[in-house]
């Protein structure tokens, strides 16, 4: 699919973004591995989260769709999952694969996990190694570092203490979920604060979790108890609309019901430090904190992003690079080497594709140096089949002087299927069209 993005201005209106991807995955997985029925409202019906539901149903979990975003998941409890009679295909979703590894390590069944070409290049040793130290039998391609993976689940896991070399919510969550079925206590210490949705949801589902700074501990023996999970809007999806409204002239939008958990809300702090005209109106209610976010056209200033804020905005860095391209001055992004092992090498992809459109951007091993305010004239780029690259390039395209064509754009359905419709509703000019053979040669 090709996106044709035209110079736009005057984004106006109130919109919602779809449910949070991380919370949707967790609600389905914790519901399925737990006891009783979990009712989810606001579940993100995107390819990534549907991959999680597909794997869970192959594991024998009854899943009922009650309406758009509304699901009932029947917990499989201690008797656990059925051995799947097919490979569990996690698609493009690292969260599905890594969290399932933790769930399946302690189930006495045989399973094989695979994914698309991107997921099969991503590092899995970071989960395999610590799970093995707990007694799990997991094997993978490339010396036990890549999918496809084989899991020979065991009912005899033992709790261990893990010191993670990188702040990764997926690794942390896999170990905590394995810990629920292990003997004794599983302790995870992170080098920085990654998103804490697993810890929050486990507590809401009646599992005691001890959190002391960057150390989290669970004791085996208690499974999550079903109940209701209401998923707020995804701040990572809202990020594209926020940056678009900040950089396009004459814009004033409100995004309703966005999750603002502090381990995810780094983008709000960074945009504020760049001088964005941003108002946060917190909403009442239990569970994950949420707010309406109003953002208007802003004169952005350059900033520096690095250190412990990085894991709280890791998925937003491509679109923050776009914000930096429109800001006054030189923005430095560092400590973000994790971007190289996401759905694609996002440091290289952002450097090359933004550079193609005239952005003055220099690649560093762990980030970029971006000179804002250059002359941005349009052209053709590739979304690299990575949802966050496609959406960041779209925002950049809207702010250009002439149109931008983005190929390999279908990846938006990974996390934000309504992306184009939502932007159009706000007044942006974008068209989707099927790729033809000339398009394939063009870039
Ligand atoms: C996620 C964690 C992050 C993030 C990803 C979703 C999650 O990755 O980039 O999109 O749902 O746990 P890390 O595990 O590397 O933190």
Boltz pocket constraint, residues with backbone or C-beta under 6 A from the ligand:
constraints:
  - pocket:
      binder: B
      contacts: [[A, 21], [A, 22], [A, 23], [A, 25], [A, 95], [A, 167], [A, 168], [A, 169], [A, 170], [A, 171], [A, 173], [A, 194], [A, 195], [A, 314], [A, 315], [A, 338]]
      max_distance: 6.0
